[in-house]
Amino acid sequence: MLLPTRATPATEATAAPEGRQDSLPSAEAGERRAPRRQPVPVPGPAPTPGPAPGPGLGPTGRDPFLDNAKYLAIVLVAVGHAWEPLREGSRTITALYMLVYAFHMPVFALIAGYLSRDFEATPRKLGALLKRTVLPYVVFETAYTCFTRWSSEDPGRPITLLDPLYLTWFLAALFIWRLTSPLWRTLRHPLPLALTIAALATLSPTDGNDLDLQRVLQFLPYFVLGLCLRPEHFRLLHRREARLLAAPLFACALLLAYWAVPRMNYAWFFHNDSATALGAPAWSGPIMTLATFGCSVLLTAAFLALVPRDRRWFTTLGSGTLYAYLLHGFIAQAAEHWGWYTLPWLHHPTGVATVTLLAAAIMTPLCARPVTQTLSTTLEHPTRWVARR
């Protein structure tokens, strides 16, 4: 905001005598008055412009860097689901699958935490949370249950909102995380506490079904890490040195994943089960929590270092990733139901490349404004009858 310009000392020095000359007579009667000097105009208040975009923000107030990151991450989510039926018998696909799953959902949890730094339990923000997480959760949980009854030939599957199905767990997690974000901001050391909670969750084999609490608690450290981040932390990733290190880091991680395929259960990166449920001793749960967290954070940083900072053709698509995330699951499940993956050529390099490109191509229109705007308008309209304005 522009403030009124103060008069300079020179202006004040000339303006004061002018006022006295106008009020006093000339020095000698009958003498011609001294010519009156034109008053020096004093600058008035400048017009107040609208709020200017903050550092790194576009004209709409959105950060193109974060939108780019969300779009690229949601493409990786779809690609990972497309690779899932191709893992059997292919060590390379399994290694790529493990690599992608090591960081794509941590990216979303971290960005969700970063965007929740100013969340307060006000009626306006709670109403927005109701519209954007609770209502889509109810609708898509019901829709996925009905769809699964058809695609998995399990007509007796019950509809319940306590056991998130397939992709809907992230909405339940986002609702819980965001509600608790004011509490995390009051703590002196929130990240160590979140890691402790995640480690303890791996010791409990009975808390996984209700609202998928295993995932909620085990992904919690990434959300809390996002709450702790500031813009200057992201600027460190924009440095040339970080970008140069990112590609070799991914190459080393892929080689490590290839080595680990026959030696490690990649389900540790799902964060969906306890240690004993994964066939490991209970004491290994906290150790793997710290190990996977360090690995995922490192890969997340490398991924963000490679994300473009300026606006690109896909930047606007980053604002529609939530509904694309929820919609693409129907396509992934239908592809398996119709037996598309039984085609032999799909299990060769050409087929894998085709599936990868097709998954990325499908996500692009699902993120487009016509799809997301139609869905958001349709889903959020009923909340006008439920929530106060």
Secondary structure, DSSP 8 states (H G I E B T S, - for coil): --------HHHHHHHHHHHHHHHS--SSTTS-----------------------TT--TTS--HHHHHHHHHHHHHHHHHHHHGGG-TT-HHHHHHHHHHHTTHHHHHHHHHHHTTTT----HHHHHHHIIIIIHHHHHHHHHHHHHHHHHTT-TT----SSS--TTTHHHHHHHHHHHHHHHHHH-SSHHHHHHHHHHHHTT-TT-SSGGGHHHHHHSHHHHHHHHH--HHHHHHHTSHHHHHHHHHHHHHHHHHHHHHTTTS-GGGGGT-S-TGGGTS-TTHHHHHHHHHHHHHHHHHHHHHHHS-SS--TTGGGGGGHHHHHHHHHHHHHHHHHTTGGG-GGGGSHHHHHHHHHHHHHHHHHHHSHHHHHHHHHHHHGGGGGTS--
